[in-house]
Amino acid sequence: MNPHDKDETYIIKRKNIKAILLDMIAASFETSAVAIVWTFSEILRHPRVMVALQHELETVVGRNRLVEESDLSKLTYLDMVVKEGLRLHPVAPFLVPHESIEDIVINGYFIRKKSRILVNIWSMGRDRNIWSENAEEYFFPERFINGYFFRGHDCRLIPFGSGRRGCPGMHLALINVSLILAQLIHYFWYFIANGYSFVCKAKLPFTWFSNLNNSR
Ligand code: HEM
């Protein structure tokens, strides 16, 4: 598009590009970081899950190299852990506000055209009728053992929204979140000592860790 062409109705100017870039930065950094922090803290609180993850990583990746993006498709337990993290701790608990484009009745509820719609996915993720009695507060990745994908017509778990305005960064986000968690768990041992202090020890004897302080 030519910004000097008066006949062009829609032109992308410098300020539009800046806005798009800001949108991308705001929508990507904090969201992925929050997902990693919540999931990681659940792994810490559940040593059983940490051991299972470490076992998977050592079986699939081994101890002689770093985890790579190409390993992710084989790390099925990690995939379940990420889903369980997003189920209990969705980064956008009400998604982003939407607006209804026409009058509609859903489950007997009348929703007027141009209403502001907030979808409470925090509550959906803890619904006992969907996720069983242990839905609330219980971190149990195995509930996803039969596979589940975030998109499609199954809307039980929609941490990235759904439909046309769903998150366009979903695939990048899943790669980043999974890879960072995998690397953290693969390289280090973590545990809570004395009920409150966080201990982290290097697990793999890689030379590139020699300049790291082993425990904190
Ligand atoms: C774990 C990480 C992430 C989560 C949980 C997440 C979640 C979401 C959610 C819930 C929405 C609103 C969808 C809706 O209301 O239907 C959204 C929108 C959006 N996300 Fe993400 N997101 C993540 C990472 C990213 C990344 C990495 C990018 C870009 C690189 C990104 C870019 C965007 C953009 C541009 C929108 C607005 C889309 C629109 O309005 O049409 N997100 N995201």
Boltz pocket constraint, residues with backbone or C-beta under 6 A from the ligand:
constraints:
  - pocket:
      binder: B
      contacts: [[A, 23], [A, 24], [A, 27], [A, 28], [A, 29], [A, 31], [A, 32], [A, 35], [A, 91], [A, 92], [A, 94], [A, 95], [A, 96], [A, 97], [A, 158], [A, 159], [A, 160], [A, 161], [A, 162], [A, 164], [A, 165], [A, 166], [A, 167], [A, 168], [A, 169], [A, 170], [A, 172], [A, 173], [A, 174], [A, 177]]
      max_distance: 6.0
